[in-house]
Amino acid sequence: MKRTILVTGGTGTVGRPVVERLFAQGHDVRVLSRRARPGGGAAGEAGDPAYMAVDLRTGEGLDAAVDGADAIVHCATTYTGGDERSAANLIAAAHRAAVPHTVAVSIVGCDRVGIGYYRSRVRIEQALEASGLGFTVLRATQFHDLVRRICAGLSRMPVLPVPAVPVQPVDAGEVADRLAGLAVGAPAGRVPDLGGPRVERFPDLARHYLGWSGRRRPVVPVSVPGRAFAAYRAGRHLAGGGERGTVTFADHLAVRAVPAAGTDGRG
């Protein structure tokens, strides 16, 4: 059945493939983003998703974006703060419009790793649960894209000091597949976590990145002090009995062109 689905953060790492999947399935997709439509062009041209420039932090224009929506997929996030305010605005607008289903992506272990960004995700989950809305929350592990960007940044140095922690990165496209499926289903509360296919050591992934990018750098595993990294070392950010993706970090790199010098940490 064709539905009208709003995707917040629809130009981001996971939001973009969610939009692509829902649109390919024949749904009416509204893309909410702070930026204008990628590539230009008019919003909502025939046969295209409708792009709406709305700032969730203020909520201006949000009521029009959610009006008539059958579901919302909330992918918008920022590391600079304001996510809780944005979520509160979205929840309030969903209430006013009587949107029957709100799907949110969160982070595996956000209630077990004591960093501010993770604590914010917990509070957003709690706000959804207390809202009275029909909701679904999917927690996922870190994306391959994030691991690649961290390795790219570190590789600008002559030596890579890499945290000696396990990681279980997951493909953003596989997370998008799961979110798109959840969006067309009934509200399910918190569903099983989604993690990558392998738990690997971060230094090993850094070495793989270096081999792929053609750089030669010594990788130095480091034990970062603090309670948060103690939680990482203990694996509290890993998906235990949840679902597993199939795309490995090596697979993720294999389908990407090696970056030009200076554009991805490669000089």
Salt bridges, closest charged atoms under 4 A:
GLU20 OE1 - ARG21 NH1 3.98
ASP28 OD1 - LYS2 NZ 3.49
GLU45 OE1 - ARG37 NH1 3.65
ASP48 OD2 - ARG37 NH2 2.85
ASP55 OD1 - ARG57 NE 3.01
ASP63 OD1 - ARG96 NH2 2.90
ASP83 OD2 - ARG121 NH1 3.01
GLU84 OE1 - ARG123 NE 2.90
ASP111 OD1 - ARG112 NH1 3.89
ASP111 OD1 - ARG139 NH1 3.15
GLU125 OE1 - ARG139 NH2 2.83
ASP145 OD2 - ARG148 NH1 3.79
ASP177 OD1 - ARG21 NE 2.38
ASP193 OD1 - ARG190 NH2 3.05
ASP204 OD1 - ARG207 NH1 3.02
GLU243 OE1 - ARG178 NE 3.15
